[in-house]
Amino acid sequence: MLLTGLNTQHKTLAIYIFMRAAVLAARCGIKSKRFGHICKPLTWSYGDIFLMCLSSSQILSAYVLKQDSLPPSFSSFLNIHGGKDTVILEGLKSFVSGMPSSNKFKAIEKYYRAMGADVKLDLQMKTPCTIIHGNQSCGGHVLNFLIQGYKRALPVYLPVYLVPALIVHREGLMNRPYEILARGLLGTARSSLFLSVYCSSAWMWTCLTARTFKKINIPLVALATFLAGLALAIEKKSRRIEISLYCLARGIESFFSCMTDLGYLPQSLNFKRADVIIFSISTAIIMHCYAQEREVFRSKYLNVLDWVFGVPPPPPCDETPSCKNCKQH
């Protein structure tokens, strides 16, 4: 990792690899006789959704309150799919922080006026609904945002599903074109629905939470955005853990960035190249599992590692009881 540059940090990559290593270590623990009972809670089938909820609480709160704690590319992604102008986010940030600004409210009113809506904001108001969606009702806003969000999500997921179909499944595409293309289009539709529901539900839960408690503050925003993670249930089971770990890595990075800026982390813990340390520990765990606990890998990841390290594929199985390959696979 140091070869990429002595001053170039890769915190997000290091944390993501650490999450992957933690998953492998947990699988080893689950099948261990000594630690199996300790790791049993990790077998919870909805653990991936819970991780997504935790990640969402940090990521989406940071999206509103502290975007500079997020990687620039990820922040840009959220700005696109969050569907809100910077003016609205700045006004919402000041309101949630308990310091509503008349100048920012006037900027929001001007923004809505340019959109053809006459919106009046009051510094004494209790809920942020008018800031978020102007004169539109909460339900109407969620429905409209869902439709627009789906349109924004489709271009994101079309390449994710169709490009692998053209490259990885090119032979099958010649023999079963309709089946593979249909599967890709179905996956695109499903993942696009997840992303649009995820973003629209974040605003929905924010409005609903504020209306329920008759106020809004940072803890309530964290609660509302936590619930937005439930949208991951729409995704296919095999993709849930990938998405949740990806978001968790960014959530952890954002969390520690916020804690550092607030002065809650001692300087002794603020290593200059902590990413190298985390990455090294993570790769050590992964390589140990690869050498000693190969069965904890999913087949596609194991095949990639075998290809990278030049490990030849196992010989064809003769399907006899004495075949060692049958016993291993």
Stockholm file with secondary structure:
# STOCKHOLM 1.0

chainA/1-329         MLLTGLNTQHKTLAIYIFMRAAVLAARCGIKSKRFGHICKPLTWSYGDIFLMCLSSSQILSAYVLKQDSLPPSFSSFLNIHGGKDTVILEGLKSFVSGMPSSNKFKAIEKYYRAMGADVKLDLQMKTPCTIIHGNQSCGGHVLNFLIQGYKRALPVYLPVYLVPALIVHREGLMNRPYEILARGLLGTARSSLFLSVYCSSAWMWTCLTARTFKKINIPLVALATFLAGLALAIEKKSRRIEISLYCLARGIESFFSCMTDLGYLPQSLNFKRADVIIFSISTAIIMHCYAQEREVFRSKYLNVLDWVFGVPPPPPCDETPSCKNCKQH
#=GR chainA/1-329 SS CGGGCTTCCCHHHHHHHHHHHHHHHHHHHHHCTTTHHHHGGGGCTTHHHHHHHHHHHHHHHHHHHCGGGSCHHHHHHHHHHHCCCHHHHHHHHHHHTTCCCHHHHHHHHHHHHHTTCCCCCCTTCSCSHHHHHTTSCHHHHHHHHHHHHHHHHHHHHHHHHHHHHHHTTHHHHHHSHHHHHHHHHHHHHHHHHHHHHHHHHHHHHHHHHHHHHTCCCHHHHHHHHHHHGGGGGGSCHHHHHHHHHHHHHHHHHHHHHHHHHHTCSCGGGCCTTHHHHHHHHHHHHHHHHHHHCGGGSCHHHHHHHHHHTTCCCCCCCCCCTTCHHHHHC
#=GC SS_cons         CGGGCTTCCCHHHHHHHHHHHHHHHHHHHHHCTTTHHHHGGGGCTTHHHHHHHHHHHHHHHHHHHCGGGSCHHHHHHHHHHHCCCHHHHHHHHHHHTTCCCHHHHHHHHHHHHHTTCCCCCCTTCSCSHHHHHTTSCHHHHHHHHHHHHHHHHHHHHHHHHHHHHHHTTHHHHHHSHHHHHHHHHHHHHHHHHHHHHHHHHHHHHHHHHHHHHTCCCHHHHHHHHHHHGGGGGGSCHHHHHHHHHHHHHHHHHHHHHHHHHHTCSCGGGCCTTHHHHHHHHHHHHHHHHHHHCGGGSCHHHHHHHHHHTTCCCCCCCCCCTTCHHHHHC
//
